[in-house]
Amino acid sequence: MFKFAIVLSSLLLAESAFAQDCIQIGSECVSRNTTELRVSLGDEITDLTQVSGLSALTSLVISADLQFNEPVSIAPLATLSALERLSLNDLHVPDLTPLLELQNLDRLTLWGIEETSLDPVADLTALRVLNLRGNDWLQDAPVARLVNLEALVLANTGVEDIHTLQNLRELRNLQLFYTPLTDLTPLRGLDKIEFLDISFTAVSGLDGLQSMTNLHTLYMKGAQVRSLNGLEGANALENLFAADNPITDISALSEKPALVEVELQNTDVQDISAFSGATGLRQLTINETQITDVSALSGLVNLRELRFKDTAVTDISPLSDLVNLRGLSLPQQPLDLSILPRFNEVRILRAPDLPEVDLSPLLNMRSLLQLLPGDGREIIIGQDDIRAFVIARD
């Protein structure tokens, strides 16, 4: 009996010690030494009082259940002196002033929060990453003094004027998609930018990008751009996604040896001679364009994916040396397909399905696994079914 009492006492002491080493947050007892934490406010957790005791935290994400819409005080966070990364998502935070106490904070996300003053954010000069995505009420970016920023996300906001960005010389990643933006000239001089996204904006020209010699990825899908002038100096450009723009002039892409992937689907491009020297290009999508001639692509032997369906191209013989292709999408035109057996690596092929087109060359494409006939959605999978289709078709 005495021995049992000692064991029971030891267990109680151990449980008590554990309780002192953790803090009850909702249904979970979180160790005081925890460095990363996600908190979802709702029925079990209604405020952040208990979080203040987790002094070792360096990363904290706070969001809310769909039913939770109460104002949230972040005053308890002011004691988290080690905090480096903070995300406040889909919350109503009336006062952001406590953020000024977080001297080590260098990454801040305020995603989809209710309208509030961002004046405290404007004074967080040590920030390197700021994400304000999803705040459609935001009209002005409070970043003029945040000169240490390396990444800035203003996507899905109402920001139209980006003059406050013009002194952010350390920016490397800038995301402005789904904004009413029209003018990129304030970006002139931001030569460290490597990644830029202006998709689904009202931008009609790329004036302002001339100095972006380090730009390697540009997203601009669904904008209003007519010419790629402005990219002449972007010699580090690797990836360009520019579908669904009224682009007619891509001459600025000449002499871009670093190009790896380009998407120009549903544009007004007619002349693709700018690609003639892009020998490193691996993926090119020029579906639904005005092109009629693909001879400029004849030397691009590193191409792996080439798509130009829904075009007026009628001669594919200039592509005969592109033997490294793995995917090829051809237009619904009366094409001579006799070069296709040269493409021993092609696994996916969209080929014209017209009475006057001889599909028999497909029988000698040893790697072909998927055939999309014509411009429909039908997919024929497997060499046996492809062979049967071709034989029945002929």
Secondary structure, 3 states (H helix, E strand, C coil): CHHHHHHHHHHHHHHHHHHHCEEEECCEEEECCCCEEEEEECCCCCCCHHHHHCCCCCEEEEEECCCCCCECCCHHHHHCCCCCEEEEECCECCCCHHHHHCCCCCEEEEECCCCCCCHHHHCCCCCCEEECCCCCCCCCCCCCCCCCCCEEECCCCCCCCCHHHCCCCCCCEEECCCCCCCCCHHHCCCCCCCEEECCCCCCCCCCCCCCCCCCCEEECCCCCCCECCCCCCCCCCCEEECCCCCCCECHHHCCCCCCCEEECCCCCCCCCHHHCCCCCCCEEECCCCCCCCCHHHCCCCCCCEEECCCCCCCCCHHHCCCCCCCEEECCCCCCCCCCHHHCCCCCEEEECCCCCCCCHHHHHCCCCCEEEECCCCCCEECHHHHHHHHHHHC
